[in-house]
Amino acid sequence: MYQYTEFDREFVQSRAAQYRDQLTRNLAGTLGDDEFRPLRLQNGWYIQRYAPMLRVAVPYGELNSAQLRVLATIARDYDTPSPELLAQAQATQDKIGHIAAPKLTTHYAHFTTRQNVQFNWIPLEKSADVMELLASVNLHGIQTSGNCIRNITSDERAGIAVDEAVDPRPYAEVLRQWSTLHPEFAYLPRKFKIAITGAVEDRAAIAWHDIGLRVLRNAQGEVGFQVFVGGGMGRTPVIGTEIRAFLPWDQIINYLEAVVRVYNGWGRRDNIYKARIKILVKAEGQRYFDEVEAEYQRILANGAHHTIPQAELDRVSACFIAPVLTQCSASDAEARIARILKAAAEDDVEFGRWIERNVAAHKNSDMRAVTLSFKRLGQAPGDATADQLKLAADLADKYSAGEVRVTHDQNLLLPWVGCDQLPELWREARKAGFARPNIHLLSDMIACPGGDYCALANARSLPIAAAITERYQDLDELFDLGEIDLHISGCINSCGHHHSGHIGILGVDKDGQEWYQVTLGGSDGSTLSGAAKAGKVVGPSFAADEVVDVIEAVLEVYKDQRTVGETFTDALQRVGFDAFKTAANAARHATARATA
């Protein structure tokens, strides 16, 4: 993983010291709240429904075990509201219909869909202490908020994926260094998100971002970028449009400067709902593309451009130090893993399921990438307790050269596991509660914190997630259903990426009550789901009591209509949307009659 330079370390530490000075002046009353607000937001500090929320940047998802342990310390020692505040917050929680509101949790960290880590209860007066603690292990919250270029995300298997043409991490790091505190792009019309992958399988959902990048090689073996622009979710879900099929790699900063500069000049600042680049691209179309190309040519003609020298890419690439690993031949590795699997499967059939769902191939034929599942009954998707973070750090040290990756699906991945370590890792992961073999199955759902914590939410997402998780606990049933992405958002801001779920659930406000829209057929762009697309709304919104029954009815249609080996999305496309919609609405009426 990337090793910080002395400059990197000094930069992060000076930023933490600067924030302490700003906080001290704010608490003393010499820096007003209005002046302090943009300063704290630039460091990742929001004020949410009950308390401050900190968003910690995790560039392209990489964490080491020391960083995990510091995150555990923050969860244990700082994610602690006063008893009075917690009691006041808990008193506002009530049932949604017949679904009980979960108890508000403290001493947790939360993994987000953009590979960041959030905390919900840190008192603002302790925020500078937390920033200094983060800086001690090269972590920060810079540009995790505000109308700027946010944390750049990537494929959690970057650098190790078997379907990868080019490792995207050095390019992501170059772009991180370019975009951090960029003076021209510090106040864009709206927040701006970039995702990058170098693989065939899109595990970074690049088409759903303001800019999506795929690093690839052309027929001549040259490295370049396929560039998409104008993707996004929210009120108006839009799939990014290809603006360049192949851009030479050394031109990526110049080209992105053109893309963002034109957006910065043309984007709307009079309407927050129409300020994202997706609206501009949709409205201007070819005119916007032509202006980007013209601006790109002006940048090149100016001479003061940012063409990346090979030496600079080499310097950054050298900071990604892979562990020293042994590698046997592919045939030897296959025979070896076959023996391991046979022996372990005879010991416990669950091990075979874990291998199938949680273990992925690796560029090094003697290695595997292993996902630790943070989706379990009684815990919100993506949440991790202080003890769980420490356990994950211990597993990373013992089995993965001290490294983990935060995944787009709110889990953790161990990228450097030897094949012969799999049985032992499985036993320890199972003991820690991380070995549930449900990766990409229905219970491996994505969910935002929703109205339980977020001031922007229209409805709570976590009680719905808990009710669905409780209904679908049987592993035989989950394996029979196969891969189904279920995504839940508490509001139209779409932090739970409901638009891209095979099944999406969106919380909406209806006359002051919490209701839920259901969508079907969305895709993040993965091979299994096909090209990225937004799901189609089933019909009028459903009451909370009806949601689980609606999901069950939809899945019953799938089970009744599918052919052998057919996935949910393939069956939906073949059978047609109306059959599923009819079943969903019938379930609504049945639930209404049962509760009348």
C-alpha positions as CSV (number, residue, x, y, z in Angstrom):
1,M,0.0,0.0,0.0
2,Y,1.0,3.7,-0.3
3,Q,3.7,4.7,2.1
4,Y,3.5,8.4,3.2
5,T,6.5,10.6,2.5
6,E,7.8,13.0,5.1
7,F,6.0,15.8,3.2
8,D,2.7,13.9,3.4
9,R,3.2,13.4,7.2
10,E,4.0,17.0,7.9
11,F,1.1,18.2,5.7
12,V,-1.4,16.2,7.6
13,Q,0.0,17.1,11.0
14,S,0.1,20.8,10.2
15,R,-3.5,20.6,9.0
16,A,-4.5,19.1,12.4
17,A,-2.6,21.9,14.2
18,Q,-4.4,24.5,12.1
19,Y,-7.8,22.9,12.9
20,R,-7.0,23.0,16.7
21,D,-6.3,26.7,16.5
22,Q,-9.6,27.2,14.6
23,L,-11.6,25.1,17.1
24,T,-10.0,26.9,20.1
25,R,-11.0,30.3,18.7
26,N,-14.5,29.1,18.0
27,L,-15.0,27.7,21.5
28,A,-13.6,30.9,23.0
29,G,-16.1,32.9,20.9
30,T,-13.5,34.8,18.8
31,L,-14.4,32.9,15.7
32,G,-18.1,32.9,15.0
33,D,-20.0,29.7,14.1
34,D,-20.7,31.0,10.6
35,E,-17.0,31.6,10.0
36,F,-16.0,28.3,11.6
37,R,-18.6,26.2,9.7
38,P,-16.7,26.0,6.3
39,L,-13.4,25.4,8.2
40,R,-14.8,22.3,10.0
41,L,-16.5,21.1,6.9
42,Q,-13.2,21.2,5.0
43,N,-11.9,18.8,7.7
44,G,-14.8,16.4,7.6
45,W,-16.9,17.7,10.5
46,Y,-20.7,17.9,10.0
47,I,-23.4,18.7,12.5
48,Q,-26.0,16.0,12.2
49,R,-29.4,15.2,13.8
50,Y,-28.1,14.8,17.4
51,A,-24.3,15.4,17.4
52,P,-21.3,16.1,15.2
53,M,-20.4,13.5,12.5
54,L,-16.8,13.0,11.4
55,R,-16.0,11.6,8.0
56,V,-12.4,10.2,7.7
57,A,-10.9,10.0,4.2
58,V,-9.5,6.6,3.2
59,P,-7.9,7.3,-0.2
60,Y,-8.8,4.4,-2.7
61,G,-9.9,2.4,0.3
62,E,-6.5,1.3,1.7
63,L,-5.9,1.1,5.5
64,N,-3.1,-0.5,7.5
65,S,-3.5,-2.2,10.8
66,A,-2.1,0.7,12.8
67,Q,-4.7,3.0,11.3
68,L,-7.4,0.5,12.1
69,R,-6.3,0.4,15.7
70,V,-6.5,4.2,15.9
71,L,-10.0,4.1,14.4
72,A,-10.8,1.6,17.1
73,T,-9.4,3.9,19.8
74,I,-11.6,6.8,18.4
75,A,-14.6,4.5,18.5
76,R,-14.0,3.4,22.0
77,D,-12.8,6.6,23.6
78,Y,-14.4,9.5,21.6
79,D,-17.6,8.2,20.0
80,T,-19.3,8.8,23.3
81,P,-22.2,11.3,23.7
82,S,-23.2,12.5,27.2
83,P,-25.8,10.2,28.9
84,E,-28.2,13.2,28.7
85,L,-27.8,13.6,24.9
86,L,-28.1,9.9,24.3
87,A,-31.2,9.6,26.4
88,Q,-32.7,12.6,24.6
89,A,-31.9,11.1,21.2
90,Q,-33.2,7.7,22.1
91,A,-36.5,9.2,23.3
92,T,-37.2,10.5,19.8
93,Q,-36.9,7.0,18.3
94,D,-40.3,5.3,17.9
95,K,-41.7,2.5,15.8
96,I,-42.2,2.7,12.1
97,G,-45.5,0.9,11.9
98,H,-44.9,-2.4,13.7
99,I,-41.1,-2.3,13.1
100,A,-39.2,-1.5,16.3
101,A,-36.6,1.3,16.1
102,P,-33.2,-0.1,16.8
103,K,-31.3,1.3,19.8
104,L,-29.0,4.1,18.9
105,T,-25.4,2.8,19.1
106,T,-22.2,4.4,20.3
107,H,-18.5,3.4,20.1
108,Y,-18.9,2.5,16.5
109,A,-17.3,3.4,13.2
110,H,-19.3,3.2,9.9
111,F,-17.8,2.2,6.5
112,T,-19.4,4.1,3.7
113,T,-20.0,3.3,0.0
114,R,-17.2,5.7,-0.9
115,Q,-14.6,3.9,1.2
116,N,-14.6,6.5,4.0
117,V,-15.1,5.9,7.7
118,Q,-17.6,7.9,9.8
119,F,-18.3,8.5,13.5
120,N,-21.6,9.8,14.7
121,W,-21.1,10.9,18.4
122,I,-17.8,12.7,18.9
123,P,-18.3,15.9,20.9
124,L,-17.1,18.9,18.9
125,E,-14.9,20.1,21.8
126,K,-12.9,16.9,21.4
127,S,-12.6,17.1,17.7
128,A,-9.1,18.6,17.6
129,D,-7.8,15.7,19.8
130,V,-9.3,13.3,17.3
131,M,-7.7,15.1,14.3
132,E,-4.3,14.9,16.0
133,L,-4.8,11.2,16.7
134,L,-5.7,10.6,13.1
135,A,-2.7,12.5,11.9
136,S,-0.4,10.3,14.0
137,V,-1.2,7.5,11.5
138,N,-1.5,9.7,8.4
139,L,-5.3,9.9,8.4
140,H,-7.4,13.0,8.1
141,G,-10.8,14.3,7.0
142,I,-9.6,16.8,4.4
143,Q,-12.1,17.3,1.5
144,T,-14.6,14.7,2.8
145,S,-17.1,17.5,2.7
146,G,-17.8,20.7,0.9
147,N,-18.1,21.7,-2.8
148,C,-14.7,20.4,-3.8
149,I,-13.1,17.2,-5.3
150,R,-13.9,14.6,-2.7
151,N,-11.9,11.4,-1.7
152,I,-11.0,9.5,-4.8
153,T,-12.3,5.9,-4.7
154,S,-11.2,2.8,-6.5
155,D,-11.6,-1.0,-6.8
156,E,-11.0,-2.7,-3.5
157,R,-8.9,-5.3,-5.4
158,A,-6.7,-2.7,-7.1
159,G,-3.3,-4.1,-7.7
160,I,-4.2,-7.7,-7.1
161,A,-7.3,-8.4,-9.3
162,V,-6.9,-11.1,-12.0
163,D,-9.0,-9.1,-14.4
164,E,-6.9,-5.9,-14.0
165,A,-5.1,-4.4,-17.0
166,V,-3.3,-1.7,-15.1
167,D,-3.0,-1.0,-11.3
168,P,-5.0,2.2,-10.9
169,R,-3.6,3.1,-7.4
170,P,-0.6,5.2,-8.5
171,Y,-2.8,7.2,-10.8
172,A,-5.3,7.7,-8.0
173,E,-2.6,8.9,-5.7
174,V,-1.3,11.4,-8.4
175,L,-4.9,12.7,-8.7
176,R,-5.2,12.9,-4.9
177,Q,-2.1,15.0,-4.6
178,W,-3.3,17.2,-7.5
179,S,-6.8,17.8,-6.1
180,T,-6.0,18.2,-2.4
181,L,-6.6,21.9,-1.5
182,H,-6.5,22.8,-5.2
183,P,-7.1,26.6,-5.0
184,E,-9.2,26.8,-8.2
185,F,-11.5,24.0,-7.3
186,A,-12.0,24.7,-3.6
187,Y,-15.5,26.1,-4.2
188,L,-17.2,24.3,-7.0
189,P,-20.9,24.6,-7.8
190,R,-21.4,21.4,-5.9
191,K,-19.5,18.4,-4.5
192,F,-17.4,16.4,-7.0
193,K,-16.6,12.7,-6.9
194,I,-14.1,10.7,-8.9
195,A,-13.8,6.9,-9.1
196,I,-11.1,4.9,-10.9
197,T,-10.6,1.3,-11.8
198,G,-8.1,-0.7,-13.9
199,A,-10.2,-3.9,-14.2
200,V,-12.8,-5.4,-16.5
201,E,-15.2,-5.9,-13.7
202,D,-16.4,-2.5,-12.4
203,R,-16.1,-2.8,-8.6
204,A,-15.9,1.0,-8.3
205,A,-19.2,2.0,-9.9
206,I,-17.4,4.5,-12.1
207,A,-20.4,5.3,-14.3
208,W,-22.2,6.6,-11.3
209,H,-19.6,9.3,-10.5
210,D,-19.1,12.9,-11.7
211,I,-15.9,11.6,-13.4
212,G,-15.4,7.8,-13.9
213,L,-12.0,6.6,-15.1
214,R,-10.9,3.2,-16.4
215,V,-7.2,2.6,-16.9
216,L,-6.6,0.3,-19.8
217,R,-4.2,-0.6,-22.6
218,N,-4.9,0.0,-26.3
219,A,-4.0,-2.4,-29.1
220,Q,-0.4,-1.1,-29.1
221,G,-0.1,-1.8,-25.4
222,E,0.0,1.8,-24.4
223,V,-1.6,2.9,-21.1
224,G,-4.4,5.4,-21.1
225,F,-7.8,6.3,-19.7
226,Q,-11.4,5.8,-20.7
227,V,-13.1,8.9,-19.3
228,F,-16.8,9.1,-18.3
229,V,-18.3,12.4,-17.1
230,G,-21.7,13.4,-15.7
231,G,-22.8,10.4,-13.7
232,G,-24.6,10.7,-10.4
233,M,-27.5,9.6,-8.3
234,G,-29.7,11.9,-6.2
235,R,-33.0,13.3,-7.5
236,T,-32.0,12.8,-11.1
237,P,-30.0,9.6,-11.6
238,V,-27.8,9.8,-14.6
239,I,-25.2,7.4,-16.0
240,G,-21.9,9.0,-17.0
241,T,-21.2,9.6,-20.7
242,E,-18.0,8.5,-22.3
243,I,-16.1,11.7,-23.3
244,R,-12.8,10.1,-24.2
245,A,-12.4,6.5,-25.3
246,F,-8.6,6.7,-24.8
247,L,-6.6,9.5,-23.3
248,P,-2.8,9.0,-22.9
249,W,-2.1,8.5,-19.2
250,D,0.3,11.4,-18.9
251,Q,-2.5,13.8,-19.9
252,I,-5.0,12.9,-17.2
253,I,-4.4,16.0,-15.0
254,N,-4.6,18.3,-18.0
255,Y,-7.8,16.8,-19.2
256,L,-9.5,16.7,-15.7
257,E,-8.6,20.3,-15.2
258,A,-10.5,21.1,-18.4
259,V,-13.5,19.0,-17.4
260,V,-13.7,20.6,-13.9
261,R,-12.8,24.1,-15.1
262,V,-15.6,24.2,-17.6
263,Y,-18.0,22.8,-14.9
264,N,-16.8,25.4,-12.5
265,G,-17.5,28.2,-14.9
266,W,-20.8,26.9,-16.4
267,G,-22.3,25.0,-13.4
268,R,-25.3,26.5,-11.7
269,R,-24.9,28.0,-8.3
270,D,-28.5,29.4,-8.0
271,N,-30.1,26.0,-7.4
272,I,-28.5,23.3,-5.2
273,Y,-30.6,20.6,-6.9
274,K,-29.3,21.5,-10.4
275,A,-25.7,22.3,-9.5
276,R,-24.1,18.8,-10.1
277,I,-22.2,18.3,-13.3
278,K,-24.7,15.6,-14.4
279,I,-27.3,18.4,-14.9
280,L,-24.8,20.5,-16.9
281,V,-23.9,17.6,-19.1
282,K,-27.5,16.6,-19.6
283,A,-28.5,20.2,-20.5
284,E,-25.5,21.1,-22.7
285,G,-24.5,17.8,-24.2
286,Q,-22.1,18.2,-27.1
287,R,-21.6,21.9,-26.4
288,Y,-20.1,21.0,-23.1
289,F,-17.9,18.3,-24.6
290,D,-16.7,20.7,-27.3
291,E,-15.8,23.3,-24.6
292,V,-13.9,20.8,-22.6
293,E,-11.9,19.8,-25.6
294,A,-11.2,23.5,-26.4
295,E,-10.1,24.2,-22.8
296,Y,-7.9,21.1,-22.9
297,Q,-6.2,22.4,-26.1
298,R,-5.8,25.8,-24.4
299,I,-4.1,24.2,-21.4
300,L,-1.6,22.4,-23.7
301,A,-0.9,25.5,-25.8
302,N,-0.3,27.6,-22.6
303,G,2.8,25.7,-21.7
304,A,2.1,25.8,-18.0
305,H,0.4,22.5,-18.1
306,H,0.5,19.4,-15.9
307,T,1.6,16.7,-18.2
308,I,2.8,13.9,-15.9
309,P,6.5,13.0,-16.4
310,Q,7.3,9.3,-16.3
311,A,9.7,10.0,-13.4
312,E,6.8,11.4,-11.3
313,L,4.7,8.3,-12.0
314,D,7.6,6.2,-11.1
315,R,8.2,8.1,-7.9
316,V,4.6,7.7,-6.8
317,S,4.5,4.0,-7.9
318,A,7.5,3.3,-5.8
319,C,5.6,4.4,-2.7
320,F,3.2,1.4,-3.2
321,I,5.3,-1.3,-1.5
322,A,3.9,-4.7,-1.9
323,P,4.7,-7.3,0.8
324,V,7.4,-9.8,-0.1
325,L,5.5,-12.9,-1.1
326,T,6.4,-16.3,-2.5
327,Q,4.7,-17.5,-5.6
328,C,4.4,-21.0,-7.0
329,S,3.3,-21.9,-10.5
330,A,-0.3,-21.7,-11.4
331,S,-0.7,-25.4,-11.7
332,D,1.0,-26.0,-8.3
333,A,-1.2,-23.4,-6.7
334,E,-4.4,-25.0,-8.1
335,A,-3.4,-28.4,-6.8
336,R,-2.5,-27.0,-3.4
337,I,-5.7,-25.1,-3.0
338,A,-7.7,-28.1,-4.1
339,R,-6.2,-30.2,-1.4
340,I,-6.8,-27.5,1.2
341,L,-10.4,-27.1,0.2
342,K,-11.1,-30.8,0.2
343,A,-9.7,-31.3,3.6
344,A,-11.4,-28.3,5.1
345,A,-14.8,-29.0,3.4
346,E,-14.8,-32.5,5.0
347,D,-14.3,-30.8,8.4
348,D,-17.1,-28.2,7.9
349,V,-19.4,-27.5,5.0
350,E,-19.6,-23.9,6.0
351,F,-15.9,-23.5,4.9
352,G,-16.8,-24.4,1.4
353,R,-19.5,-21.8,1.3
354,W,-17.1,-19.2,2.7
355,I,-14.6,-20.0,0.0
356,E,-17.3,-19.6,-2.6
357,R,-18.7,-16.3,-1.4
358,N,-15.9,-14.5,0.6
359,V,-12.7,-15.6,-1.2
360,A,-11.6,-14.2,-4.6
361,A,-8.8,-15.0,-7.0
362,H,-5.5,-13.1,-6.9
363,K,-2.8,-12.0,-9.4
364,N,-0.4,-14.1,-7.3
365,S,-1.6,-17.6,-7.9
366,D,-0.6,-18.6,-4.3
367,M,-2.7,-15.8,-2.8
368,R,-6.3,-15.0,-2.3
369,A,-8.3,-11.8,-1.4
370,V,-10.7,-12.4,1.5
371,T,-13.7,-10.3,2.4
372,L,-14.6,-10.0,6.1
373,S,-18.4,-9.6,6.3
374,F,-19.7,-6.8,8.5
375,K,-23.3,-7.7,7.7
376,R,-25.0,-9.5,10.6
377,L,-28.2,-9.6,12.6
378,G,-28.4,-6.9,15.2
379,Q,-25.8,-4.6,13.6
380,A,-26.3,-2.0,11.0
381,P,-24.7,-2.6,7.6
382,G,-21.2,-1.2,7.5
383,D,-21.0,-0.6,11.3
384,A,-18.0,-1.8,13.2
385,T,-17.4,-1.7,17.0
386,A,-14.1,-0.7,18.5
387,D,-13.5,-4.4,19.4
388,Q,-14.3,-5.5,15.8
389,L,-11.9,-2.9,14.4
390,K,-9.2,-4.2,16.7
391,L,-9.9,-7.8,15.7
392,A,-9.8,-6.9,12.0
393,A,-6.4,-5.2,12.6
394,D,-5.1,-8.4,14.3
395,L,-6.3,-10.5,11.4
396,A,-4.6,-8.1,8.9
397,D,-1.3,-8.4,10.8
398,K,-1.5,-12.2,11.0
399,Y,-2.8,-13.0,7.5
400,S,-2.6,-9.9,5.2
401,A,0.7,-8.2,5.6
402,G,-1.0,-5.6,7.9
403,E,-3.3,-4.3,5.2
404,V,-7.1,-4.1,4.6
405,R,-9.3,-2.4,2.0
406,V,-12.7,-0.8,2.6
407,T,-15.1,-2.1,0.0
408,H,-17.8,-0.2,-1.9
409,D,-20.2,-2.7,-0.3
410,Q,-19.3,-1.6,3.3
411,N,-17.1,-4.5,4.2
412,L,-13.4,-5.0,4.7
413,L,-11.1,-7.0,2.4
414,L,-7.8,-8.7,3.3
415,P,-5.7,-8.5,0.1
416,W,-2.7,-10.7,0.9
417,V,-3.9,-14.0,2.2
418,G,-1.9,-17.2,1.4
419,C,-3.9,-20.1,0.2
420,D,-2.5,-22.3,2.9
421,Q,-3.7,-19.8,5.5
422,L,-7.3,-19.9,4.5
423,P,-8.5,-22.7,6.9
424,E,-6.9,-21.0,9.9
425,L,-8.1,-17.5,8.8
426,W,-11.6,-18.9,8.4
427,R,-11.7,-20.3,11.9
428,E,-10.5,-17.1,13.4
429,A,-12.8,-14.9,11.3
430,R,-15.7,-17.1,12.2
431,K,-14.9,-16.8,15.9
432,A,-14.7,-13.0,15.4
433,G,-18.1,-13.0,13.6
434,F,-16.6,-11.9,10.2
435,A,-17.0,-15.2,8.3
436,R,-20.7,-15.2,7.4
437,P,-20.6,-16.4,3.7
438,N,-23.1,-13.9,2.4
439,I,-20.9,-11.6,0.2
440,H,-23.1,-10.3,-2.7
441,L,-26.1,-12.2,-1.4
442,L,-29.3,-10.5,-0.2
443,S,-28.2,-10.0,3.4
444,D,-25.0,-8.3,2.2
445,M,-27.0,-5.1,1.7
446,I,-25.8,-1.5,1.5
447,A,-27.6,1.0,3.7
448,C,-26.9,4.6,4.8
449,P,-27.3,5.6,8.4
450,G,-30.7,7.3,7.4
451,G,-32.9,9.2,9.7
452,D,-31.6,7.6,12.9
453,Y,-28.5,9.8,12.6
454,C,-28.7,12.0,9.5
455,A,-30.4,15.4,9.5
456,L,-31.0,15.3,5.8
457,A,-32.9,12.0,5.8
458,N,-36.6,11.7,5.2
459,A,-36.9,8.3,6.7
460,R,-35.0,5.7,8.7
461,S,-33.2,3.0,6.7
462,L,-31.7,0.9,9.5
463,P,-35.0,-0.5,10.9
464,I,-35.9,-1.6,7.3
465,A,-32.4,-3.2,6.9
466,A,-32.8,-5.0,10.2
467,A,-36.3,-6.3,9.3
468,I,-35.1,-7.7,6.0
469,T,-31.9,-9.2,7.5
470,E,-34.0,-10.9,10.2
471,R,-36.4,-12.3,7.5
472,Y,-33.5,-13.6,5.4
473,Q,-31.2,-15.4,7.8
474,D,-31.3,-18.9,6.3
475,L,-28.1,-19.5,4.3
476,D,-29.7,-22.2,2.2
477,E,-32.3,-19.8,1.1
478,L,-29.8,-17.0,0.4
479,F,-27.6,-19.3,-1.7
480,D,-30.7,-20.5,-3.6
481,L,-31.6,-16.9,-4.4
482,G,-28.1,-16.2,-5.6
483,E,-26.4,-12.8,-6.1
484,I,-28.8,-9.9,-5.3
485,D,-27.7,-6.4,-4.5
486,L,-30.2,-4.7,-2.1
487,H,-29.5,-1.0,-1.5
488,I,-31.3,1.3,1.0
489,S,-31.2,5.1,1.2
490,G,-32.9,7.2,3.8
491,C,-33.4,10.1,1.4
492,I,-33.0,11.2,-2.2
493,N,-29.4,12.1,-1.7
494,S,-28.8,8.4,-2.3
495,C,-25.9,7.7,0.0
496,G,-27.2,4.1,0.1
497,H,-27.0,4.0,-3.7
498,H,-30.5,2.7,-4.0
499,H,-30.7,3.6,-7.7
500,S,-28.0,1.0,-8.5
501,G,-29.5,-1.9,-6.5
502,H,-31.0,-4.9,-8.1
503,I,-33.6,-4.1,-5.5
504,G,-33.5,-0.5,-4.2
505,I,-35.4,1.0,-1.3
506,L,-35.7,4.8,-0.8
507,G,-37.2,6.4,2.2
508,V,-39.6,9.3,1.5
509,D,-41.7,11.7,3.5
510,K,-45.4,11.5,3.0
511,D,-47.5,13.9,5.1
512,G,-44.9,13.8,7.9
513,Q,-44.8,9.9,7.8
514,E,-42.0,7.6,6.7
515,W,-42.8,5.7,3.5
516,Y,-40.6,3.7,1.1
517,Q,-40.3,3.5,-2.7
518,V,-39.0,0.2,-4.1
519,T,-37.1,0.0,-7.4
520,L,-36.1,-3.0,-9.4
521,G,-33.4,-3.7,-12.0
522,G,-30.7,-1.2,-11.1
523,S,-27.0,-1.9,-11.7
524,D,-23.7,-0.4,-10.6
525,G,-22.1,-1.6,-13.8
526,S,-20.7,-5.0,-12.7
527,T,-20.5,-7.9,-15.1
528,L,-23.2,-9.8,-13.3
529,S,-25.7,-6.9,-13.5
530,G,-24.8,-5.6,-17.0
531,A,-24.3,-1.9,-17.9
532,A,-24.9,0.6,-15.2
533,K,-28.5,1.8,-15.0
534,A,-31.1,3.1,-12.5
535,G,-33.8,0.8,-11.2
536,K,-37.4,1.3,-12.1
537,V,-39.9,2.4,-9.4
538,V,-42.4,-0.4,-8.7
539,G,-45.3,1.9,-7.9
540,P,-46.6,4.2,-5.1
541,S,-44.6,4.2,-1.9
542,F,-45.1,1.5,0.7
543,A,-45.6,1.7,4.4
544,A,-42.8,0.4,6.6
545,D,-44.9,-2.6,7.6
546,E,-45.3,-3.6,3.9
547,V,-41.7,-3.4,2.8
548,V,-40.5,-6.9,3.9
549,D,-43.6,-8.5,2.4
550,V,-43.1,-6.6,-0.8
551,I,-39.5,-7.8,-1.1
552,E,-40.6,-11.3,-0.4
553,A,-43.3,-11.2,-3.0
554,V,-40.8,-9.9,-5.6
555,L,-38.4,-12.7,-4.8
556,E,-41.2,-15.3,-5.0
557,V,-41.9,-14.2,-8.6
558,Y,-38.2,-14.7,-9.3
559,K,-38.2,-18.2,-7.8
560,D,-41.3,-19.2,-9.6
561,Q,-40.3,-17.8,-13.0
562,R,-36.5,-18.4,-13.2
563,T,-34.9,-20.9,-15.4
564,V,-32.0,-23.1,-14.3
565,G,-29.0,-20.9,-13.3
566,E,-30.8,-17.6,-14.2
567,T,-30.0,-14.6,-12.1
568,F,-32.5,-12.2,-10.6
569,T,-31.6,-9.5,-13.0
570,D,-31.8,-11.8,-16.0
571,A,-35.2,-13.1,-14.9
572,L,-36.5,-9.6,-14.4
573,Q,-35.4,-8.7,-17.9
574,R,-36.9,-11.8,-19.5
575,V,-40.1,-12.1,-17.6
576,G,-40.8,-8.3,-17.6
577,F,-41.2,-5.7,-14.9
578,D,-45.0,-5.9,-14.7
579,A,-45.2,-9.4,-13.2
580,F,-43.0,-8.2,-10.3
581,K,-44.9,-5.0,-9.9
582,T,-48.2,-6.8,-9.7
583,A,-46.8,-9.1,-7.0
584,A,-45.4,-6.2,-5.0
585,N,-48.8,-4.4,-5.0
586,A,-50.6,-7.5,-4.1
587,A,-48.4,-7.9,-1.1
588,R,-49.2,-4.4,-0.1
589,H,-52.9,-5.2,-0.1
590,A,-52.4,-8.5,1.8
591,T,-50.4,-6.7,4.5
592,A,-53.0,-4.0,4.8
593,R,-55.8,-6.6,5.3
594,A,-53.7,-8.6,7.8
595,T,-53.1,-5.5,10.0
596,A,-56.6,-4.0,9.6
